[in-house]
């Protein structure tokens, strides 16, 4: 009896040891997969393609070497649920037509007098027509110096001993057009405007510097070299001071844009890191944050803001009394904002990305989820096609079409996805990339469904991510901001550049007009400088 008990105890202990070994092996395998996924994600981030496109044909390729294997098209179509289409890249051949807005300078070519004579009878031939060919030419950017000549006048008789005025000459000097009663509504006034008091730069030069750095991502040291090629030497420190002054000058206009964005029914937001020189430690940078806030179609502005850290205080302060829909990522700092009554809208592009990143460690589940998400986007494509086909479709009608399709199709697809997530969550390794992707989606599930309740909401937050891309590209070129104030001024100027581009307005021309007008513009009339009210007829005729 005792021997039997000992054997049972040994067997139970061996089973426990085997179970512990198995659990340890599973944990080690999960950690390996996680670390492998992290390494591959880093390598893909720096060296791999940025696209997250997914081909249904990949459903049969996971774990299979297919370099020399024929593709079974019927099997692919059956498993993917859609017809396999071979996409051919069509290249546009021929020369594109030159824009009609470009000035045409005629260069005439005629026969010499002796060449106009007929080779048969010797009489002069008459002109019967002409052949016109166009050649595109580039004239390098040039500088010009505006000499503001202000004539002075004085009264000689009074200066020579007038009894009434005690020898005063009554000297008066002419004002520039831009200084006459704040008049900035004529090309002549814009030509002589001075955005920076006693400053060297005119509005055109300031607009060029701002657009070059923040629109074209040229750091100031490169602009310094470009200017030097024309024998104009402007230190980058001087241009830094110009940017600071310009940012301060246009801040009221950007504040007005922000007020209108907060009147939107839905606001898209995102943030990204921006290095800022740490004033307390020489040679070191701290991580500030630039946030973007994008208004809806009735308030079409893109406004940027800067905060020295990534706490909730930044977006909470900027949003203020806003109580509409806020579409953002899953950053925990927004939770306090949602508690005030703001409605959370999550982003399906973020949820999809986690499954795309897990495809190397769990290809089958990743392919299944990506295919289901693609079905959600097909509904959006169908809605866009219906809206485009509807003649004179109003925004309200477009929202109704979008909402109807989402209610009819997207809700069913979402229910299928939810069932799949609940089932697979019990089967995957707890610490694997796939488990993290499923956990993220389930945690955000309620917010991921909100877009189906309103036709004006978007399925993802890609518009905010695109707005952040300009900051990311610029950051790789100008590297860092000198201090917190410089970073805030950069965010302010970014707002004007991005909002102008959203309205299809040339940001350089827009900035030139704004910088010329705003010094003399009353605060109550700043709405005249909003990009949708930009009047090209008031542009100065010359280039500075």
Beta strands, then each sheet from edge to edge (+ up, - down):
strand 1: 152-153
strand 2: 172-173
strand 3: 266-277
strand 4: 285-294
strand 5: 302-307
strand 6: 325-327
strand 7: 343-345
sheet 1: 1+ 2-
sheet 2: 5+ 4- 3+ 6+ 7+
end
